[in-house]
Amino acid sequence: MLHVHGNGQAERLPLNLSAWVLASVWRGLELPYGLHGTVMETEPQSEALDADLVAEIQAVCDAVAEVQAEWQDRPPVGENAARAELLAAGRHARNALRAPTA
């Protein structure tokens, strides 16, 4: 369950790319809107987050941060390419955690 600032864009809070990528990856489609400001992940009934879920969140956030760092030397060619690159990195990070181990 994601808790999103309901008025973040109107209040000019920064775009939260990590939360947008995470939500898009979980839903299996690119969200057509941004998530602005602080976003919090919780379990129903205020239970502690499962360790696997925490690892998945961290992996996706790390992947987004790596892509953004790469953009310092190699900026994306446009917004569509940037979104595609972020989503691919997020999916790859999540899938790497879910891959069966031999």
TORKOL-4160 file (C-alpha; in steps of 0.2 Angstrom, whole numbers, padded with zeros to 4 digits, m for minus):
102
<pt num="1" X="0000" Y="0000" Z="0000"/>
<pt num="2" X="0007" Y="0017" Z="m0005"/>
<pt num="3" X="0003" Y="0033" Z="0004"/>
<pt num="4" X="0005" Y="0047" Z="m0008"/>
<pt num="5" X="0004" Y="0066" Z="m0004"/>
<pt num="6" X="m0013" Y="0070" Z="m0011"/>
<pt num="7" X="m0008" Y="0088" Z="m0016"/>
<pt num="8" X="0010" Y="0086" Z="m0020"/>
<pt num="9" X="0011" Y="0093" Z="m0037"/>
<pt num="10" X="0000" Y="0108" Z="m0033"/>
<pt num="11" X="0011" Y="0112" Z="m0019"/>
<pt num="12" X="0026" Y="0110" Z="m0031"/>
<pt num="13" X="0034" Y="0096" Z="m0021"/>
<pt num="14" X="0048" Y="0087" Z="m0031"/>
<pt num="15" X="0044" Y="0073" Z="m0042"/>
<pt num="16" X="0048" Y="0056" Z="m0033"/>
<pt num="17" X="0055" Y="0046" Z="m0047"/>
<pt num="18" X="0059" Y="0031" Z="m0036"/>
<pt num="19" X="0041" Y="0030" Z="m0030"/>
<pt num="20" X="0034" Y="0032" Z="m0048"/>
<pt num="21" X="0045" Y="0018" Z="m0055"/>
<pt num="22" X="0041" Y="0007" Z="m0040"/>
<pt num="23" X="0022" Y="0009" Z="m0042"/>
<pt num="24" X="0024" Y="0007" Z="m0061"/>
<pt num="25" X="0034" Y="m0009" Z="m0059"/>
<pt num="26" X="0022" Y="m0016" Z="m0047"/>
<pt num="27" X="0006" Y="m0012" Z="m0057"/>
<pt num="28" X="0015" Y="m0018" Z="m0073"/>
<pt num="29" X="0012" Y="m0002" Z="m0083"/>
<pt num="30" X="0019" Y="0015" Z="m0084"/>
<pt num="31" X="0009" Y="0027" Z="m0073"/>
<pt num="32" X="0003" Y="0041" Z="m0083"/>
<pt num="33" X="0005" Y="0053" Z="m0069"/>
<pt num="34" X="0019" Y="0058" Z="m0057"/>
<pt num="35" X="0020" Y="0055" Z="m0039"/>
<pt num="36" X="0026" Y="0071" Z="m0030"/>
<pt num="37" X="0034" Y="0073" Z="m0012"/>
<pt num="38" X="0036" Y="0059" Z="0001"/>
<pt num="39" X="0028" Y="0042" Z="m0003"/>
<pt num="40" X="0027" Y="0029" Z="0011"/>
<pt num="41" X="0025" Y="0010" Z="0008"/>
<pt num="42" X="0015" Y="0001" Z="0022"/>
<pt num="43" X="0007" Y="m0015" Z="0025"/>
<pt num="44" X="m0012" Y="m0017" Z="0029"/>
<pt num="45" X="m0016" Y="m0016" Z="0048"/>
<pt num="46" X="0001" Y="m0007" Z="0051"/>
<pt num="47" X="0011" Y="m0023" Z="0050"/>
<pt num="48" X="0029" Y="m0022" Z="0048"/>
<pt num="49" X="0035" Y="m0023" Z="0030"/>
<pt num="50" X="0041" Y="m0041" Z="0024"/>
<pt num="51" X="0060" Y="m0042" Z="0022"/>
<pt num="52" X="0058" Y="m0047" Z="0004"/>
<pt num="53" X="0047" Y="m0032" Z="0001"/>
<pt num="54" X="0060" Y="m0020" Z="0009"/>
<pt num="55" X="0074" Y="m0028" Z="m0002"/>
<pt num="56" X="0063" Y="m0025" Z="m0018"/>
<pt num="57" X="0060" Y="m0007" Z="m0013"/>
<pt num="58" X="0078" Y="m0004" Z="m0009"/>
<pt num="59" X="0084" Y="m0012" Z="m0026"/>
<pt num="60" X="0072" Y="m0002" Z="m0036"/>
<pt num="61" X="0076" Y="0014" Z="m0028"/>
<pt num="62" X="0095" Y="0010" Z="m0030"/>
<pt num="63" X="0092" Y="0007" Z="m0048"/>
<pt num="64" X="0084" Y="0023" Z="m0051"/>
<pt num="65" X="0098" Y="0032" Z="m0041"/>
<pt num="66" X="0111" Y="0024" Z="m0053"/>
<pt num="67" X="0102" Y="0029" Z="m0068"/>
<pt num="68" X="0100" Y="0047" Z="m0062"/>
<pt num="69" X="0119" Y="0047" Z="m0058"/>
<pt num="70" X="0123" Y="0040" Z="m0076"/>
<pt num="71" X="0113" Y="0055" Z="m0083"/>
<pt num="72" X="0126" Y="0067" Z="m0076"/>
<pt num="73" X="0138" Y="0061" Z="m0090"/>
<pt num="74" X="0125" Y="0054" Z="m0102"/>
<pt num="75" X="0108" Y="0063" Z="m0102"/>
<pt num="76" X="0093" Y="0055" Z="m0109"/>
<pt num="77" X="0088" Y="0060" Z="m0127"/>
<pt num="78" X="0071" Y="0065" Z="m0121"/>
<pt num="79" X="0057" Y="0062" Z="m0108"/>
<pt num="80" X="0051" Y="0046" Z="m0116"/>
<pt num="81" X="0068" Y="0039" Z="m0117"/>
<pt num="82" X="0071" Y="0044" Z="m0098"/>
<pt num="83" X="0055" Y="0035" Z="m0093"/>
<pt num="84" X="0059" Y="0020" Z="m0103"/>
<pt num="85" X="0076" Y="0019" Z="m0095"/>
<pt num="86" X="0070" Y="0021" Z="m0077"/>
<pt num="87" X="0056" Y="0008" Z="m0079"/>
<pt num="88" X="0068" Y="m0005" Z="m0087"/>
<pt num="89" X="0081" Y="m0002" Z="m0073"/>
<pt num="90" X="0067" Y="m0004" Z="m0060"/>
<pt num="91" X="0060" Y="m0020" Z="m0068"/>
<pt num="92" X="0077" Y="m0027" Z="m0070"/>
<pt num="93" X="0081" Y="m0024" Z="m0051"/>
<pt num="94" X="0065" Y="m0032" Z="m0046"/>
<pt num="95" X="0066" Y="m0047" Z="m0057"/>
<pt num="96" X="0084" Y="m0050" Z="m0052"/>
<pt num="97" X="0078" Y="m0052" Z="m0034"/>
<pt num="98" X="0064" Y="m0064" Z="m0039"/>
<pt num="99" X="0075" Y="m0075" Z="m0051"/>
<pt num="100" X="0076" Y="m0093" Z="m0045"/>
<pt num="101" X="0093" Y="m0097" Z="m0037"/>
<pt num="102" X="0102" Y="m0112" Z="m0043"/>
